[in-house]
Structure formats: C-alpha cells, structure tokens
Amino acid sequence: MPKSNVRKKAVYTPPSKTSAVKVSPRWLAPVMVTSWILGIGWIAAYYVVSNTGPVFGPLGNWNLLIGFALIIFGVVLSTKWR
C-alpha cells in the first residue's frame, strides 16, 4: 500500500502575550452614562413641559434632536469602552 503524503504545513505558534491590555480612560464610563441620562431626561422633560418655558419653548421640536444626539453620543462612547 502506498504511503500517504505528509503535510508541509507550518506548526502553529500562538501570538506572544507581550501585547498590552487596552484600558479605557476613567472618565469614559461616567460621561457615557451621564450622556444617556441627560438625553432621556431632556426628551422626557420636553414632553412634560410641552413647549412652554424659556428653555424648551423657543427650540420647539429641536428638543428631540438634542435629546437623541445626547443618547447617540453615549452609544458612540460605549463603543470605545474596554
């Protein structure tokens, strides 16, 4: 019976463990959570106050954009968290 061919594949060598572990900055998590809370709070306050007062009145529906921008900013920061 003929002998089977031997593989000429290189032996697996695992990557070295000298690479440094990435750590997120200390300010990232508090800013991320604060941004989420402020965004949700801004939208909720806009619906409760309903276009009255000096803050929400002149902005109109732009208040929704401000709230969603804060929430999206928090989500973007969450992608940087390690």
C-alpha positions in Angstrom: 0.0 0.0 0.0 1.4 3.5 -0.9 2.4 5.8 1.9 0.2 9.0 2.3 1.7 12.4 1.7 2.9 14.3 4.7 1.5 17.8 5.2 4.0 20.6 4.8 2.1 23.0 6.9 3.9 25.1 9.5 3.4 24.3 13.1 1.0 26.7 14.9 2.7 29.2 17.1 0.4 31.2 19.3 0.7 35.0 19.4 3.0 36.4 22.0 1.4 37.7 25.2 3.6 40.8 25.4 0.8 43.0 23.9 -0.5 45.4 26.5 -4.2 45.2 27.5 -6.1 48.2 26.5 -7.8 50.1 29.3 -10.4 52.8 28.8 -9.9 56.1 30.5 -11.5 56.7 33.9 -13.8 59.5 32.6 -15.4 57.4 29.8 -18.0 55.4 31.8 -19.3 58.3 33.8 -19.6 60.6 30.7 -21.3 57.8 28.8 -23.9 57.1 31.4 -24.4 60.8 32.1 -25.0 61.4 28.4 -27.7 58.7 28.3 -29.4 60.0 31.4 -29.3 63.6 30.1 -30.7 62.6 26.7 -33.6 60.6 28.1 -34.2 63.3 30.7 -34.2 66.1 28.1 -36.8 64.3 25.9 -38.9 63.4 29.0 -38.8 67.0 30.2 -39.7 68.3 26.8 -42.8 66.1 26.7 -43.8 67.0 30.3 -43.3 70.8 29.9 -44.7 70.8 26.3 -43.3 73.9 24.5 -43.5 76.2 27.5 -40.8 77.9 29.4 -37.6 79.7 28.5 -35.7 76.5 27.7 -38.0 74.3 25.7 -40.3 76.8 24.1 -38.0 78.5 21.6 -36.4 75.3 20.5 -39.6 73.5 19.5 -39.0 70.1 18.0 -35.3 70.7 18.0 -35.5 69.4 21.6 -36.0 65.9 20.3 -32.8 66.3 18.2 -30.9 67.5 21.3 -32.1 64.5 23.3 -31.4 61.9 20.7 -27.9 63.5 20.0 -27.0 63.0 23.7 -28.2 59.4 23.6 -26.3 58.7 20.4 -23.2 60.4 21.9 -23.4 57.9 24.8 -23.7 55.0 22.4 -20.7 56.1 20.4 -18.7 56.4 23.7 -19.8 52.9 24.6 -18.0 51.5 21.6 -14.7 52.9 23.0 -15.2 51.3 26.4 -12.9 48.3 27.2 
